[in-house]
Amino acid sequence: MAINLKAYQEVLSQLSLYQAKLVAVSKTKPVSDITALYAAGQRIFGENYVQELTEKQAVLPADIEWHFIGHLQSNKVKYIAPFVHTIHAVDSLKLLQEINKQAAKYQRVIHCLLQVHIAAEETKFGMDEQELQQLLQTYAANPAAFSHVRISGMMGMATNTTNEMQIHKEFHQLHQLFGSVKSTYFNHETYFKELSIGMSADYPIALQEGSTMVRIGSLLFGERNYSQK
């Protein structure tokens, strides 16, 4: 068995202290690994590649809650719209509109997290604060036009660094922005509650800074194997 059940239980015990959820990042991992973690009780799994997600979803249990956590191109939304529960990396109004359009075809509501760029690296995706406000203003002006998406929170990725102070600062700033967005646009909406921050290397810091959802792969499955994608 390639999964680390001891690490899985340790992560769950830490998350329980903060009432946070675990998204088990299974990208590039075989179906057998997912099945093993499923047998241990895990139900939320995250994937980064559309083709890989659709192939896995077709052969795995129907009660798995699939999250798409990678950068998503608008022209690929249609392939995951029939079943995806949450899309973590909504980084443009165009993408949000396309998710709504495709979800409508299946009479579904897809949960969406707005991705904000908080890292020092320019290579990471996400909106800046101005782009975020423009998206939210468009949404707030006509929520009926977005009836098949539910903006349930925000997502961010910290800088890949060993400087814990910097990671704390980036997550803290996103948590503050999350609070501001909630009070301005979703003050009476109980569904706007998710802050998806924290991965294998920095999730303990993310939990301290208000994370409600962590995305962990390598701790549970070992290092990703891109040759077997």
C-alpha positions as CSV (number, residue, x, y, z in Angstrom):
1,M,0.0,0.0,0.0
2,A,1.5,3.3,-1.1
3,I,-0.6,5.5,1.3
4,N,0.6,6.5,4.7
5,L,-2.3,5.8,7.1
6,K,-0.3,7.0,10.1
7,A,0.2,10.4,8.5
8,Y,-3.4,10.4,7.5
9,Q,-4.6,9.9,11.1
10,E,-2.2,12.5,12.4
11,V,-3.4,15.1,9.9
12,L,-7.0,14.3,10.8
13,S,-6.4,14.8,14.5
14,Q,-4.8,18.2,13.9
15,L,-7.6,19.3,11.6
16,S,-10.2,18.3,14.2
17,L,-8.8,20.9,16.6
18,Y,-9.7,23.6,14.0
19,Q,-12.8,21.9,12.5
20,A,-11.1,22.0,9.1
21,K,-11.6,19.7,6.2
22,L,-9.0,17.6,4.4
23,V,-8.9,17.6,0.6
24,A,-6.7,14.5,-0.2
25,V,-4.7,15.6,-3.3
26,S,-4.6,12.4,-5.5
27,K,-3.2,13.9,-8.7
28,T,-1.0,11.4,-10.6
29,K,-1.8,8.7,-8.1
30,P,-3.4,5.4,-9.1
31,V,-7.0,4.5,-8.4
32,S,-5.7,1.8,-6.0
33,D,-4.3,4.5,-3.7
34,I,-7.5,6.5,-3.7
35,T,-9.5,3.3,-3.0
36,A,-7.2,2.6,0.0
37,L,-7.7,6.1,1.5
38,Y,-11.4,5.8,0.7
39,A,-11.5,2.6,2.7
40,A,-9.9,4.5,5.6
41,G,-12.8,6.9,5.6
42,Q,-11.6,9.8,3.3
43,R,-14.3,11.2,1.0
44,I,-13.0,14.5,-0.4
45,F,-10.3,14.1,-3.1
46,G,-8.7,16.8,-5.2
47,E,-7.3,16.6,-8.7
48,N,-5.4,19.0,-10.9
49,Y,-5.9,17.6,-14.4
50,V,-9.3,17.4,-16.2
51,Q,-8.6,14.2,-18.1
52,E,-7.2,12.4,-15.1
53,L,-10.2,13.5,-13.0
54,T,-12.8,12.4,-15.4
55,E,-11.1,9.0,-15.8
56,K,-10.9,8.4,-12.1
57,Q,-14.5,9.7,-11.4
58,A,-15.8,7.1,-13.8
59,V,-14.4,4.1,-11.9
60,L,-14.5,5.2,-8.3
61,P,-17.4,5.3,-5.7
62,A,-20.2,7.7,-6.4
63,D,-20.1,9.3,-3.0
64,I,-16.6,10.7,-3.4
65,E,-16.7,14.5,-3.3
66,W,-14.5,15.6,-6.1
67,H,-12.7,19.0,-5.9
68,F,-10.8,20.5,-8.8
69,I,-7.8,22.3,-7.4
70,G,-5.6,23.1,-10.4
71,H,-5.7,26.0,-12.9
72,L,-8.8,25.4,-15.0
73,Q,-9.2,26.6,-18.6
74,S,-12.7,27.7,-19.5
75,N,-12.9,25.4,-22.4
76,K,-12.5,22.3,-20.2
77,V,-15.2,23.1,-17.6
78,K,-17.7,21.1,-19.6
79,Y,-15.9,17.9,-18.9
80,I,-16.2,18.1,-15.1
81,A,-19.4,20.0,-14.8
82,P,-21.6,16.9,-14.5
83,F,-20.0,15.8,-11.2
84,V,-17.5,18.2,-9.7
85,H,-18.4,19.5,-6.2
86,T,-16.0,22.4,-5.7
87,I,-13.6,24.3,-8.0
88,H,-10.9,25.9,-5.9
89,A,-9.1,28.0,-8.5
90,V,-11.7,30.4,-9.9
91,D,-9.4,33.2,-11.0
92,S,-11.5,35.2,-13.5
93,L,-15.1,36.4,-14.2
94,K,-15.0,34.5,-17.5
95,L,-14.3,31.2,-15.7
96,L,-17.0,31.8,-13.2
97,Q,-19.5,32.5,-16.0
98,E,-18.5,29.4,-17.9
99,I,-18.9,27.2,-14.8
100,N,-22.4,28.7,-14.3
101,K,-23.2,28.0,-17.9
102,Q,-22.1,24.4,-17.9
103,A,-23.6,23.6,-14.4
104,A,-27.0,24.9,-15.7
105,K,-27.0,22.2,-18.4
106,Y,-27.1,19.6,-15.6
107,Q,-29.4,21.6,-13.2
108,R,-26.5,21.6,-10.8
109,V,-24.9,24.1,-8.5
110,I,-21.1,24.0,-8.3
111,H,-19.3,25.4,-5.3
112,C,-16.5,27.9,-6.3
113,L,-13.6,29.4,-4.4
114,L,-12.1,32.6,-5.6
115,Q,-8.3,32.3,-6.0
116,V,-6.3,35.3,-4.9
117,H,-2.6,35.7,-5.7
118,I,-0.8,36.1,-2.3
119,A,2.7,34.6,-3.1
120,A,5.9,36.3,-4.0
121,E,6.3,34.1,-7.1
122,E,4.7,35.5,-10.3
123,T,4.3,31.9,-11.5
124,K,1.3,31.2,-9.2
125,F,-2.2,31.9,-10.5
126,G,-4.9,34.0,-8.8
127,M,-6.5,37.4,-9.0
128,D,-5.1,40.6,-7.5
129,E,-7.4,42.6,-5.1
130,Q,-8.7,44.9,-7.9
131,E,-9.6,41.9,-10.1
132,L,-11.3,40.3,-7.2
133,Q,-13.4,43.3,-6.4
134,Q,-14.4,43.7,-10.1
135,L,-15.6,40.1,-10.2
136,L,-17.5,40.5,-6.9
137,Q,-19.2,43.7,-8.0
138,T,-20.4,42.1,-11.2
139,Y,-21.7,39.1,-9.2
140,A,-23.4,41.3,-6.7
141,A,-25.1,43.5,-9.3
142,N,-26.9,40.5,-10.8
143,P,-26.7,37.3,-8.7
144,A,-29.5,35.7,-10.7
145,A,-27.1,35.4,-13.6
146,F,-25.0,33.1,-11.4
147,S,-27.7,30.8,-10.1
148,H,-25.7,27.6,-10.9
149,V,-22.6,28.6,-8.9
150,R,-22.1,29.1,-5.2
151,I,-19.2,31.3,-4.2
152,S,-18.4,29.5,-1.0
153,G,-15.1,31.1,-0.1
154,M,-11.6,31.8,-1.2
155,M,-8.3,30.0,-2.0
156,G,-4.7,30.9,-2.0
157,M,-1.2,29.5,-2.2
158,A,1.7,30.9,-0.1
159,T,5.2,31.4,-1.4
160,N,7.3,28.3,-1.5
161,T,9.8,29.3,1.2
162,T,11.2,28.1,4.5
163,N,10.5,31.6,5.9
164,E,7.6,30.8,8.2
165,M,7.0,34.5,9.0
166,Q,6.4,35.2,5.4
167,I,3.9,32.3,5.1
168,H,2.1,33.5,8.2
169,K,1.9,37.0,6.8
170,E,0.5,35.9,3.4
171,F,-2.1,33.6,4.9
172,H,-3.0,36.2,7.5
173,Q,-3.5,38.8,4.8
174,L,-5.8,36.5,2.8
175,H,-7.8,35.7,5.9
176,Q,-8.3,39.4,6.5
177,L,-9.4,39.8,2.9
178,F,-11.7,36.9,3.3
179,G,-13.4,38.6,6.3
180,S,-13.7,41.9,4.3
181,V,-15.3,40.1,1.3
182,K,-17.7,38.2,3.6
183,S,-18.9,41.4,5.4
184,T,-19.2,43.3,2.1
185,Y,-20.8,40.8,-0.2
186,F,-21.9,37.7,1.8
187,N,-22.8,39.0,5.2
188,H,-26.0,37.0,5.4
189,E,-24.9,34.0,3.4
190,T,-23.9,31.1,5.6
191,Y,-22.4,29.2,2.7
192,F,-19.5,31.7,2.3
193,K,-17.3,30.1,4.9
194,E,-14.4,28.2,3.2
195,L,-10.8,29.4,3.2
196,S,-8.7,26.9,1.3
197,I,-5.1,27.5,2.3
198,G,-2.4,25.1,3.4
199,M,-0.6,22.2,1.7
200,S,1.7,19.4,2.9
201,A,4.5,21.8,3.8
202,D,2.6,24.6,5.4
203,Y,-0.8,23.4,6.5
204,P,0.0,23.8,10.3
205,I,0.6,27.5,9.7
206,A,-2.5,27.7,7.5
207,L,-4.6,26.3,10.3
208,Q,-3.3,28.9,12.7
209,E,-4.3,31.6,10.2
210,G,-7.9,30.5,9.8
211,S,-7.9,27.7,7.2
212,T,-11.1,25.7,6.9
213,M,-9.8,23.4,4.2
214,V,-6.3,22.1,3.5
215,R,-5.0,20.4,0.3
216,I,-2.6,17.6,1.2
217,G,-1.0,15.1,-1.2
218,S,2.6,14.1,-0.6
219,L,2.2,13.6,3.1
220,L,-0.5,11.0,2.4
221,F,0.6,9.5,-0.9
222,G,4.3,10.2,-1.1
223,E,5.8,12.4,-3.8
224,R,3.8,12.8,-7.0
225,N,4.8,10.6,-9.9
226,Y,4.4,12.8,-13.0
227,S,5.6,10.0,-15.3
228,Q,2.3,8.1,-14.5
229,K,-0.1,10.9,-14.9
